[in-house]
Amino acid sequence: MCENEGFVLLQGPPGTGKTKTILGILSSLLVLSRLSQPEDIEGLYDKKPILVCAPSNAAVDEICMRLLEDGLFNQAGERYIPKMVRMGVEASVHPLIKSMTLENLLADVSDKDNFLKQEQVQFDGFRAKTDSTRKDLEQVRQQISAVQAELTDLRKRREEALAAAGGLPLTAEEKAEFENESELRHQLSELHNRKATLGKEISLFHETRKK
C-alpha cells in the first residue's frame, strides 16, 4: 500500500478498524521515510511531516485522540507518541486535543520563552548577589589577616618590653600602648562572626538556586 501511487480507498462500517489501519499506515510511512534517507553526523534524520485529512472535524479529532492513546510504532517495534499539530478552527476542535492546536502550541512556546527570560533575570540577580557577597567575604578575610598580624606584633612587642623591664612593672606609656589588645581581640571576634555569616549566605544562595 505504501508503494502504491494514487489513491487507496478503505471502506467499512463503524468498528471495523479503519482508524487502526490509518495508524498502521502512518507508522509504515514514517518508518519507510526514515529508512530511505541516510543518518546525518549526529545520527538524526530529516523529519518529513505527514498531512492527515478527513471530511469532518470529528473524524480528524478521532484520529488525533487515537494517536495520543495508541501511538505509532517505529522500526524497532517500539510504541511512541508522535509530535502532532491539529490544524483548523480551535472552536471546532474536541476539548481533549485543544492543546495540540497551532494556537496553543505557539502559546506554550511563548510561555516557555517568558519562563526562560524570568529564569535568566533570576539567575542574573542570584549571580550579582553572590558576587557581591563573595567580595564582602574577601574583604573580611583581608581584615582578619591584618588584625591578626597587628595582634601578633603587639604581643611580641609586649613580651619584649616585659623582658627588657626585668620584672619591673611597665611604664604608663607602655601600658597605654598595649591596652588596645583587648579591642583587637574583640574586633577579630566580630570579623570571624561576619565571615561565618557571609559563608552561610552564599550557601543559602546556592541551596535556593537548586530548588
Secondary structure, DSSP 8 states (H G I E B T S, - for coil): -TT--S-------TTSSHHHHHHHHHHHHHHHHHHTS---TTS-----------SSHHHHHHHHHHHHHH-EE-TTS-EE-----B-S-GGGS-GGGGGGBHHHHHHHHHHHHHHHHHHHHHHHHHHHHHHHHHHHHHHHHHHHHHHHHHHHHHHHHHHHHHHHHTTS---HHHHHHHTTHHHHHHHHHHHHHHHHHHHHHHHHHHHHHH-
